[in-house]
């Protein structure tokens, strides 16, 4: 192998390994529970799931499913239902292993639930609460929530992780060594 080819391969390996830290739910363990009559009383759950392809909570929390993606929750009713009037009657998603970056925002992306607005959402760094009290739902109606995390608000040129920089440095060192040899 020529020194020029070896140098190119080392540099390509160093640059190809560059990656950025990723905040979000994908690959993380989350817990879901249905709470009522208060925000502290668990009715169904908690159930744990690793976020990936498919619906994480397919109806085991009541008459709705919850599909979690990297930065979104999709709650879909599976039948016609009315949530009883209580202090709190709804869903909580939690960080199952305390390993997800802090939640910094939750907004409504789309909403088919009559009467549901931002006042029925609350969150902290590790939890999201959706209060459905006194609302009526029809089979198939969905609520989509976008979630932001502490590290998703990155500067325009995010800083690579230390391991990535070390690999890049090793590639550049190898390039220099091969150049001296030639």
C-alpha positions in Angstrom: 0.0 0.0 0.0 1.4 3.4 -0.9 2.0 6.0 1.7 -0.4 8.3 0.0 -3.2 5.7 0.1 -2.5 4.9 3.7 -2.6 8.5 4.6 -5.9 9.0 2.9 -7.4 6.0 4.6 -6.2 7.2 8.1 -7.6 10.7 7.5 -10.9 9.3 6.2 -11.3 7.1 9.2 -10.6 10.0 11.5 -13.1 12.3 9.8 -15.7 9.6 9.2 -16.0 8.9 12.9 -16.9 12.5 13.7 -20.3 12.5 15.5 -22.2 14.8 17.8 -24.0 14.1 21.0 -27.6 13.3 20.5 -30.4 14.3 22.8 -33.7 12.5 22.6 -35.7 9.4 23.5 -34.4 6.9 20.8 -32.7 4.0 22.5 -33.7 5.2 26.0 -35.9 3.6 28.6 -39.1 5.5 29.4 -41.9 4.7 31.8 -45.6 5.5 31.1 -48.4 5.6 33.6 -52.1 6.7 33.7 -52.7 8.8 36.8 -56.0 9.7 38.5 -57.7 11.1 40.5 -54.6 13.3 41.3 -51.2 13.7 39.6 -49.7 11.4 42.4 -52.1 8.4 42.0 -51.2 5.7 39.6 -54.1 3.8 38.0 -52.3 1.9 35.3 -48.6 1.2 35.1 -46.0 2.2 35.3 -44.9 0.3 32.3 -41.3 0.6 30.8 -40.3 0.5 27.2 -37.1 1.1 25.2 -37.9 3.8 22.6 -37.5 2.5 19.0 -39.6 1.4 16.1 -43.2 0.7 16.9 -45.6 1.9 19.6 -44.1 1.9 23.1 -47.4 1.8 25.0 -50.0 0.1 22.7 -53.1 0.5 24.9 -51.9 -0.8 28.2 -52.5 2.6 29.9 -56.2 2.9 29.1 -58.1 3.6 25.9 -55.2 5.3 24.2 -51.8 4.3 22.8 -48.5 6.3 23.1 -45.9 6.2 20.4 -42.6 7.8 21.4 -40.1 8.9 18.8 -36.8 10.8 19.3 -38.4 14.2 20.0 -42.2 13.5 19.8 -45.0 11.8 21.7 -48.1 10.7 19.7 -51.1 9.9 21.9 -54.0 8.2 19.9 -57.3 7.1 21.3 -58.3 3.6 20.4 -62.0 3.9 21.2 -64.6 6.5 22.1 -64.1 7.6 25.7 -64.7 10.4 28.2 -62.1 11.2 30.9 -63.8 11.6 34.3 -63.7 15.0 36.0 -60.9 14.7 38.6 -58.0 16.9 39.7 -55.8 15.0 37.2 -56.8 12.3 34.8 -54.1 11.5 32.3 -50.8 10.3 31.2 -47.2 10.7 32.5 -44.1 9.9 30.6 -40.9 9.5 32.8 -37.2 9.0 32.2 -37.0 5.4 33.2 -33.2 5.3 34.0 -32.4 8.9 34.7 -30.3 8.9 31.5 -32.2 11.2 29.1 -31.0 14.8 28.8 -33.2 17.3 30.7 -36.5 18.1 29.0 -36.6 21.9 28.4 -39.8 22.2 26.4 -43.1 20.5 25.3 -45.3 22.0 22.6 -48.4 20.9 20.8 -47.4 19.9 17.2 -50.9 18.9 16.2 -54.2 18.4 18.1 -57.4 16.6 17.3 -58.6 16.6 20.9 -61.5 19.1 21.4 -60.9 21.2 24.5 -57.2 20.3 24.9 -54.8 23.2 25.1 -51.3 24.0 26.5 -52.7 24.6 30.0 -53.2 20.8 30.2 -49.5 20.1 29.7 -46.8 20.3 32.3 -43.2 19.0 32.5 -40.0 19.0 34.4 -36.5 17.8 33.5 -37.6 14.1 33.7 -41.4 14.0 33.2 -44.2 15.0 30.9 -47.8 15.2 32.2 -50.9 15.3 29.9 -54.2 16.1 31.7 -57.3 14.7 29.9 -59.8 15.4 32.7 -63.4 15.9 31.5 -62.5 15.6 27.8 -64.3 13.4 25.3 -62.5 11.5 22.6 -63.3 9.6 19.4 -61.5 6.5 18.1 -58.5 7.6 16.1 -58.2 11.2 17.5 -54.5 12.0 18.1 -52.4 14.6 20.0 -48.8 15.1 18.9 -46.3 16.8 21.2 -42.9 18.0 20.3 -40.2 17.7 23.0 -37.0 19.7 23.3 -34.0 18.7 25.4 -31.2 20.6 27.0 -28.6 19.5 24.4 -30.8 19.9 21.3 -30.4 23.7 21.6 -26.9 23.6 20.2 -24.9 26.4 18.7 -24.7 26.5 14.9 -21.4 24.6 14.9 -21.8 22.0 17.7 -18.6 20.7 19.4 -17.6 17.1 18.7 -17.4 14.7 21.6 -13.9 14.2 23.1 -13.6 10.6 21.8 -14.3 11.9 18.3 -11.6 14.6 18.6 -9.1 11.9 19.9 -9.8 9.7 16.9 -9.4 12.6 14.5 -6.1 13.6 16.3 -4.9 10.0 15.9 -5.8 10.1 12.2 -3.9 13.3 11.7 -0.9 12.0 13.7 -0.9 8.9 11.4 -1.0 11.2 8.3 2.0 13.1 9.6 3.9 9.9 10.3 3.2 8.5 6.9 4.3 11.8 5.2 7.6 11.8 7.1 8.2 8.2 6.0 7.7 9.0 2.3 
